[in-house]
């Protein structure tokens, strides 16, 4: 069975745009063989061990589009670590892969808790506990989050009105009359139709709670309370870890429901 280092060498050669000669192949093979100590492996030592000049090694660096030997060492070390991690993950059982993914999600959940301002969370919970009626809305995929919030709290006995933002303003205003606060789910916080609806809510003395991943958003100034959720708005490349914004929102909703039920039990005891 071919070793990881040999497989990595084969991968690097396949990805290299330019052809290399035998001497350059030998130096590349030698560097990968010494990948564990490559940061201490000097260009003179590498040249001596492979019976070539340091200039030949420099030419190999240029073929990789790198400025010099130090950059080549860093590139090979970094790429090798990624290769080993991918090889390890590929060989895992499906269950073990699921455990790794779950661990990534768990890290994101903890980051979401760290992001939240505790005073604003307390104020938000107070509104949930004390307000008889709450409205909730969202746009795009955030509409799904809003609907989930509505259904989860209704199952817990809390009256929550799900508002369709595309509904005529007259229907929207009538729905707001039954609520003293409105919860808005918007990952970017920049949806124009949400901003217009929030202006109507504020004119009707309805408190606005914004749940978003963006500290700086167009509708942030219109919110009385902002709950920031950890999540990356930028597109991810294949090497990025999962940001799981949507799952962070879902787990937060579930936590809020649990806190709400706990509050009801405490009131019953009192």
C-alpha positions as CSV (number, residue, x, y, z in Angstrom):
1,X,0.0,0.0,0.0
2,X,1.4,3.4,-1.0
3,X,2.4,5.6,2.0
4,X,0.7,9.0,2.7
5,X,3.8,10.8,1.7
6,X,4.0,9.1,-1.7
7,X,0.3,9.7,-2.3
8,X,0.8,13.4,-1.4
9,X,3.8,13.6,-3.8
10,X,1.6,12.2,-6.5
11,X,-1.1,14.7,-5.7
12,X,1.3,17.6,-5.8
13,X,2.8,16.5,-9.1
14,X,-0.7,16.2,-10.7
15,X,-1.6,19.7,-9.6
16,X,1.6,21.3,-10.8
17,X,1.1,23.1,-14.1
18,X,4.7,22.9,-15.2
19,X,6.9,19.8,-15.9
20,X,9.8,19.1,-13.6
21,X,13.1,17.4,-14.3
22,X,14.6,14.4,-12.5
23,X,16.6,16.7,-10.1
24,X,13.5,18.7,-9.2
25,X,11.5,15.5,-8.7
26,X,14.2,14.2,-6.3
27,X,14.3,17.4,-4.2
28,X,10.5,17.5,-4.0
29,X,10.5,13.9,-2.9
30,X,13.2,14.6,-0.4
31,X,11.3,17.6,1.1
32,X,8.1,15.6,1.5
33,X,10.1,12.7,3.1
34,X,11.3,15.3,5.6
35,X,8.0,17.1,6.0
36,X,8.0,16.6,9.7
37,X,11.2,18.6,10.1
38,X,10.9,20.7,7.0
39,X,10.9,24.0,8.8
40,X,14.4,23.2,10.1
41,X,15.6,21.8,6.8
42,X,17.8,24.5,5.2
43,X,18.1,25.0,1.5
44,X,21.9,24.3,1.6
45,X,21.2,21.0,3.5
46,X,18.6,20.0,0.9
47,X,20.9,20.9,-2.0
48,X,23.8,18.9,-0.5
49,X,21.7,15.8,0.2
50,X,20.4,15.8,-3.3
51,X,23.6,16.7,-5.1
52,X,22.2,19.8,-6.7
53,X,22.7,23.6,-6.4
54,X,20.5,25.9,-4.3
55,X,19.7,27.6,-7.6
56,X,17.9,24.5,-8.8
57,X,15.8,24.5,-5.7
58,X,14.9,28.1,-6.3
59,X,13.8,27.3,-9.9
60,X,11.5,24.6,-8.4
61,X,10.0,27.3,-6.1
62,X,9.2,29.5,-9.1
63,X,7.5,26.6,-10.9
64,X,5.1,26.5,-7.9
65,X,4.6,30.3,-8.2
66,X,6.3,30.8,-4.9
67,X,8.9,33.5,-4.1
68,X,11.5,31.3,-2.5
69,X,12.5,28.2,-0.4
70,X,10.8,29.4,2.8
71,X,7.5,29.8,1.1
72,X,7.9,26.4,-0.6
73,X,8.4,24.8,2.8
74,X,5.4,26.5,4.3
75,X,3.3,25.6,1.3
76,X,4.2,21.9,1.4
77,X,3.7,21.7,5.2
78,X,0.3,23.3,5.0
79,X,-0.9,21.3,2.0
80,X,0.3,18.0,3.6
81,X,-1.6,18.7,6.8
82,X,-4.7,19.3,4.8
83,X,-4.1,16.2,2.8
84,X,-3.6,14.1,6.0
85,X,-6.8,15.5,7.6
86,X,-8.8,14.8,4.4
87,X,-7.4,11.2,4.2
88,X,-8.3,10.6,7.8
89,X,-11.8,11.9,7.4
90,X,-12.3,9.9,4.2
91,X,-11.4,6.7,6.1
92,X,-13.8,7.3,8.9
93,X,-17.0,5.4,9.3
94,X,-20.2,7.3,8.5
95,X,-21.0,7.5,12.2
96,X,-17.6,8.9,13.1
97,X,-18.0,11.5,10.4
98,X,-21.4,12.5,11.9
99,X,-19.7,12.9,15.3
100,X,-17.1,15.2,13.8
101,X,-19.9,17.3,12.2
102,X,-21.8,17.4,15.4
103,X,-18.7,18.7,17.2
104,X,-18.4,21.5,14.7
105,X,-22.0,22.4,15.2
106,X,-21.5,22.3,19.0
107,X,-18.6,24.8,18.7
108,X,-20.9,27.1,16.7
109,X,-23.6,26.9,19.4
110,X,-21.2,27.9,22.1
111,X,-20.0,30.9,19.9
112,X,-23.6,32.0,19.5
113,X,-24.0,32.0,23.3
114,X,-20.8,34.1,23.6
115,X,-22.1,36.6,21.0
116,X,-25.3,37.3,22.8
117,X,-25.5,40.4,25.0
118,X,-26.8,39.0,28.3
119,X,-28.8,42.2,29.2
120,X,-30.6,42.2,25.9
121,X,-31.3,38.4,26.3
122,X,-32.9,39.1,29.7
123,X,-35.0,41.9,28.3
124,X,-36.0,39.6,25.4
125,X,-37.0,36.8,27.7
126,X,-39.0,39.2,29.9
127,X,-41.0,40.2,26.8
128,X,-41.7,36.5,26.0
129,X,-42.7,35.8,29.6
130,X,-44.9,38.9,30.1
131,X,-46.4,39.8,26.7
132,X,-49.7,38.1,26.0
133,X,-49.2,38.4,22.2
134,X,-46.1,38.2,20.1
135,X,-45.7,38.5,16.3
136,X,-42.9,37.0,14.4
137,X,-41.7,37.3,10.8
138,X,-38.8,36.7,8.4
139,X,-37.8,36.9,4.8
140,X,-36.5,34.1,2.6
141,X,-35.1,31.2,4.6
142,X,-35.5,33.3,7.7
143,X,-39.2,33.0,7.2
144,X,-38.8,29.3,7.9
145,X,-37.0,30.2,11.2
146,X,-39.9,32.6,12.1
147,X,-42.5,29.9,11.4
148,X,-40.5,27.4,13.5
149,X,-40.4,29.9,16.4
150,X,-44.2,30.4,16.1
151,X,-45.0,26.7,16.0
152,X,-42.7,25.8,18.9
153,X,-44.0,28.4,21.2
154,X,-47.6,27.7,20.3
155,X,-47.0,24.1,21.2
156,X,-45.7,25.4,24.6
157,X,-49.0,27.3,25.1
158,X,-47.7,30.8,24.0
159,X,-49.8,32.9,21.5
160,X,-47.5,33.8,18.7
161,X,-48.7,35.3,15.4
162,X,-46.7,34.4,12.3
163,X,-46.8,37.3,9.9
164,X,-46.4,37.0,6.1
165,X,-44.4,40.0,5.1
166,X,-46.0,39.9,1.6
167,X,-49.5,40.4,3.1
168,X,-51.2,43.8,2.5
169,X,-50.4,46.5,5.1
170,X,-54.0,46.5,6.4
171,X,-53.7,42.8,7.3
172,X,-50.3,43.4,8.8
173,X,-51.5,46.3,11.0
174,X,-54.5,44.2,12.2
175,X,-52.2,41.4,13.2
176,X,-49.9,43.9,15.1
177,X,-52.9,45.0,17.2
178,X,-52.8,41.7,18.9
179,X,-49.1,42.0,19.8
180,X,-47.0,44.2,21.9
181,X,-43.7,43.0,20.3
182,X,-42.5,41.6,17.0
183,X,-39.6,39.3,16.5
184,X,-37.8,39.7,13.2
185,X,-35.5,37.0,11.8
186,X,-33.0,38.3,9.2
187,X,-29.6,36.9,8.7
188,X,-28.3,39.9,6.8
189,X,-30.6,42.5,8.4
190,X,-30.8,44.3,5.0
191,X,-34.2,43.2,3.6
192,X,-36.1,46.3,2.4
193,X,-39.6,44.8,2.9
194,X,-38.7,44.1,6.6
195,X,-37.5,47.7,7.1
196,X,-40.8,49.1,5.8
197,X,-42.8,46.8,8.0
198,X,-40.8,47.7,11.1
199,X,-41.5,51.4,10.6
200,X,-45.2,50.5,10.8
201,X,-44.7,48.5,13.9
202,X,-42.8,51.3,15.7
203,X,-45.5,53.8,14.8
204,X,-47.9,51.4,16.5
205,X,-45.7,51.3,19.7
206,X,-44.7,47.7,19.1
207,X,-41.3,46.7,20.4
208,X,-38.9,45.2,17.7
209,X,-36.6,42.3,18.4
210,X,-34.1,41.6,15.7
211,X,-32.4,38.2,15.4
212,X,-29.5,38.5,12.9
213,X,-25.9,37.6,12.3
214,X,-24.9,41.2,11.5
215,X,-23.9,43.8,14.1
216,X,-24.0,46.4,11.3
217,X,-27.2,46.2,9.3
218,X,-29.7,48.6,7.8
219,X,-32.5,47.7,10.2
220,X,-30.4,47.5,13.3
221,X,-31.3,51.1,14.4
222,X,-35.0,50.2,14.1
223,X,-34.7,47.4,16.7
224,X,-35.2,47.8,20.4
225,X,-33.4,44.6,21.1
226,X,-30.8,42.8,18.9
227,X,-29.9,39.1,19.4
228,X,-26.8,38.4,17.4
229,X,-26.3,34.9,16.1
230,X,-22.9,33.5,15.1
231,X,-22.7,32.8,11.4
232,X,-20.8,33.7,8.3
233,X,-22.6,35.7,5.6
234,X,-19.7,35.2,3.2
235,X,-19.7,32.3,0.7
236,X,-17.7,29.4,2.0
237,X,-15.1,27.6,0.0
238,X,-14.5,23.8,0.3
239,X,-11.9,24.3,3.0
240,X,-14.0,26.4,5.4
241,X,-15.7,24.9,8.4
242,X,-19.4,24.9,8.6
243,X,-20.8,28.1,10.1
244,X,-24.3,26.6,10.6
245,X,-26.1,29.9,11.1
246,X,-29.5,28.3,10.5
247,X,-28.9,25.5,13.0
248,X,-27.6,28.1,15.5
249,X,-31.0,29.9,15.2
250,X,-32.9,26.7,15.6
251,X,-31.0,25.7,18.8
252,X,-31.5,29.2,20.2
253,X,-35.3,28.9,19.6
254,X,-35.3,25.5,21.4
255,X,-33.4,27.0,24.3
256,X,-35.9,29.9,24.5
257,X,-38.8,27.5,24.6
258,X,-37.2,25.5,27.4
259,X,-36.6,28.7,29.4
260,X,-40.2,29.7,28.8
261,X,-41.5,26.3,30.1
262,X,-39.2,26.5,33.1
263,X,-40.6,30.0,33.9
264,X,-44.2,28.7,33.7
265,X,-43.3,25.9,36.2
266,X,-41.7,28.4,38.6
267,X,-44.8,30.6,38.5
268,X,-47.0,27.7,39.2
269,X,-44.9,26.8,42.2
270,X,-45.1,30.4,43.5
